[in-house]
Amino acid sequence: MKNINLGRGVVIAVLAVTGAVWTGRVAAQSPQPGPDVLPALLEEVRGLRAAMEQMASAGPRIQLFTSRLQLQETRISNMVRRLDTVRDNLANAQKDYARTQGQQQQFEAALAEHRNSNTPEAREELKQAEFMIGEMKREAVMAKSTLERMTAEEAQLMQDINVEQARWTDINGRLDELERALAKR
């Protein structure tokens, strides 16, 4: 038994010496990185990490800008349709105002014509003309009010559209900047 234990001890000792020699050779054969390589590798890893983080954040930013751009386009489109409706109403208001003024002038001319006449029919026509002039004046005031309101609404819509178009241009510019930044990579 002593021989077996002694034989095992010898085998273990031989293996330990062989392993130490082999490890020493492997360590001597593998080149040790120079002192300049490690900082350069660390700098490269940091640069790659920053580029990956920037690329990862670019996707959501592009989606956000694209969504905002589409929202602005929708707003502008809705405002332009509303502006078209206001302009149609404005044209109708201008026609109504012109019509009421024309009718008022006609009744005033008829009134002037019948003022000098003393016949009962002329006096009746004079009363009707005076009544119609009053009605036309009221209609003209309402038509003018509508015309002024439509003109103000048109001006406000034009201003709002210009503001929304400026926002659209700003968002589109940001998308272009992001696209150029990503193209450089």
C-alpha positions as CSV (number, residue, x, y, z in Angstrom):
1,M,0.0,0.0,0.0
2,K,2.9,2.2,0.6
3,N,4.1,1.6,-2.9
4,I,0.7,2.5,-4.3
5,N,0.6,5.7,-2.2
6,L,4.2,6.4,-3.2
7,G,3.4,5.8,-6.8
8,R,0.4,8.1,-6.6
9,G,2.5,10.8,-5.0
10,V,5.1,10.5,-7.7
11,V,2.5,10.8,-10.4
12,I,0.9,13.8,-8.8
13,A,4.3,15.5,-8.4
14,V,5.2,14.8,-12.0
15,L,1.9,16.2,-13.2
16,A,2.3,19.3,-11.0
17,V,5.8,19.9,-12.4
18,T,4.6,19.3,-16.0
19,G,1.6,21.7,-15.5
20,A,3.9,24.4,-14.1
21,V,6.3,24.0,-17.0
22,W,3.5,24.0,-19.6
23,T,1.8,27.1,-18.0
24,G,5.1,28.9,-18.0
25,R,5.6,28.2,-21.7
26,V,2.1,29.3,-22.6
27,A,2.6,32.5,-20.6
28,A,6.0,33.1,-22.3
29,Q,4.5,32.5,-25.8
30,S,1.4,34.8,-25.5
31,P,2.4,38.4,-26.2
32,Q,1.6,40.8,-23.4
33,P,-0.4,43.8,-24.5
34,G,1.7,46.9,-24.5
35,P,0.9,49.8,-22.3
36,D,-0.4,51.9,-25.3
37,V,-2.9,49.3,-26.6
38,L,-5.1,49.1,-23.6
39,P,-6.1,52.8,-23.4
40,A,-6.7,52.8,-27.1
41,L,-8.9,49.8,-26.9
42,L,-10.8,51.4,-24.0
43,E,-11.3,54.6,-26.0
44,E,-12.6,52.6,-29.0
45,V,-15.0,50.7,-26.8
46,R,-16.3,54.0,-25.3
47,G,-16.7,55.5,-28.8
48,L,-18.6,52.4,-29.9
49,R,-20.8,52.5,-26.9
50,A,-21.7,56.2,-27.4
51,A,-22.5,55.5,-31.1
52,M,-24.7,52.6,-30.1
53,E,-26.5,54.8,-27.5
54,Q,-27.0,57.6,-30.0
55,M,-28.4,55.2,-32.7
56,A,-30.7,53.6,-30.1
57,S,-32.1,57.0,-29.1
58,A,-32.5,58.1,-32.8
59,G,-35.3,55.7,-33.6
60,P,-37.8,57.0,-31.1
61,R,-36.9,60.6,-31.9
62,I,-37.5,60.0,-35.6
63,Q,-40.9,58.4,-34.8
64,L,-41.8,61.3,-32.5
65,F,-40.8,63.9,-35.1
66,T,-42.6,62.1,-37.8
67,S,-45.8,61.9,-35.7
68,R,-45.6,65.6,-34.9
69,L,-45.1,66.4,-38.6
70,Q,-48.2,64.4,-39.5
71,L,-50.2,66.1,-36.8
72,Q,-49.1,69.5,-38.1
73,E,-50.0,68.5,-41.6
74,T,-53.5,67.5,-40.4
75,R,-53.9,70.7,-38.5
76,I,-52.9,72.8,-41.5
77,S,-55.2,70.8,-43.8
78,N,-58.1,71.2,-41.5
79,M,-57.5,75.0,-41.2
80,V,-57.2,75.3,-45.0
81,R,-60.6,73.6,-45.4
82,R,-62.0,75.9,-42.8
83,L,-60.5,78.9,-44.5
84,D,-62.1,77.8,-47.8
85,T,-65.5,77.6,-46.1
86,V,-65.0,81.1,-44.5
87,R,-64.0,82.5,-47.8
88,D,-67.1,81.1,-49.4
89,N,-69.2,82.6,-46.7
90,L,-67.3,85.9,-47.0
91,A,-68.1,86.0,-50.7
92,N,-71.7,85.5,-49.9
93,A,-71.7,88.1,-47.2
94,Q,-70.1,90.6,-49.7
95,K,-72.8,89.9,-52.2
96,D,-75.5,90.3,-49.6
97,Y,-74.1,93.6,-48.4
98,A,-73.8,94.9,-52.0
99,R,-77.4,93.7,-52.7
100,T,-78.8,95.5,-49.6
101,Q,-77.0,98.7,-50.5
102,G,-78.2,98.5,-54.1
103,Q,-81.8,98.0,-52.9
104,Q,-81.5,100.8,-50.4
105,Q,-80.4,103.1,-53.2
106,Q,-83.3,102.1,-55.4
107,F,-85.8,102.8,-52.6
108,E,-84.2,106.1,-51.9
109,A,-84.5,107.0,-55.6
110,A,-88.1,106.0,-55.6
111,L,-88.7,108.0,-52.4
112,A,-87.1,111.1,-54.0
113,E,-89.3,110.6,-57.1
114,H,-92.6,110.4,-55.1
115,R,-91.9,113.2,-52.6
116,N,-93.1,115.9,-55.0
117,S,-96.3,114.1,-55.9
118,N,-99.5,114.7,-53.9
119,T,-101.6,111.9,-55.3
120,P,-102.9,109.3,-52.8
121,E,-101.0,106.5,-54.8
122,A,-97.8,108.5,-54.6
123,R,-98.2,109.0,-50.9
124,E,-98.8,105.3,-50.4
125,E,-95.7,104.5,-52.4
126,L,-93.8,107.1,-50.4
127,K,-94.8,105.3,-47.2
128,Q,-93.8,101.9,-48.6
129,A,-90.5,103.3,-49.8
130,E,-89.7,104.8,-46.4
131,F,-90.6,101.5,-44.7
132,M,-88.4,99.5,-47.2
133,I,-85.5,101.9,-46.7
134,G,-85.7,101.3,-43.0
135,E,-85.7,97.5,-43.6
136,M,-82.8,97.7,-46.1
137,K,-80.8,99.8,-43.6
138,R,-81.3,97.1,-40.9
139,E,-80.4,94.4,-43.4
140,A,-77.3,96.4,-44.5
141,V,-76.2,96.8,-40.9
142,M,-76.5,93.0,-40.4
143,A,-74.8,92.2,-43.7
144,K,-72.0,94.6,-42.8
145,S,-71.6,93.0,-39.4
146,T,-71.5,89.5,-41.0
147,L,-69.0,90.8,-43.6
148,E,-66.7,92.2,-40.9
149,R,-66.9,89.1,-38.8
150,M,-66.1,86.9,-41.8
151,T,-63.2,89.2,-42.7
152,A,-61.8,89.0,-39.2
153,E,-62.2,85.2,-39.1
154,E,-60.4,84.9,-42.5
155,A,-57.5,87.1,-41.2
156,Q,-57.3,85.0,-37.9
157,L,-57.3,81.7,-39.9
158,M,-54.5,83.0,-42.2
159,Q,-52.5,84.0,-39.1
160,D,-53.1,80.6,-37.5
161,I,-52.2,78.7,-40.7
162,N,-48.9,80.7,-40.9
163,V,-48.1,79.8,-37.3
164,E,-48.8,76.1,-37.9
165,Q,-46.8,76.2,-41.1
166,A,-43.9,77.6,-39.2
167,R,-44.2,74.8,-36.7
168,W,-44.3,72.3,-39.5
169,T,-41.2,73.8,-41.1
170,D,-39.4,73.7,-37.7
171,I,-40.2,70.0,-37.2
172,N,-39.3,69.2,-40.7
173,G,-35.9,71.0,-40.2
174,R,-35.3,68.9,-37.1
175,L,-36.0,65.7,-39.0
176,D,-33.5,66.9,-41.7
177,E,-30.9,67.6,-39.0
178,L,-31.4,64.1,-37.5
179,E,-31.2,62.5,-40.9
180,R,-27.9,64.3,-41.6
181,A,-26.5,63.3,-38.2
182,L,-27.4,59.7,-38.8
183,A,-26.0,59.7,-42.4
184,K,-22.6,60.8,-41.0
185,R,-22.3,57.6,-38.9
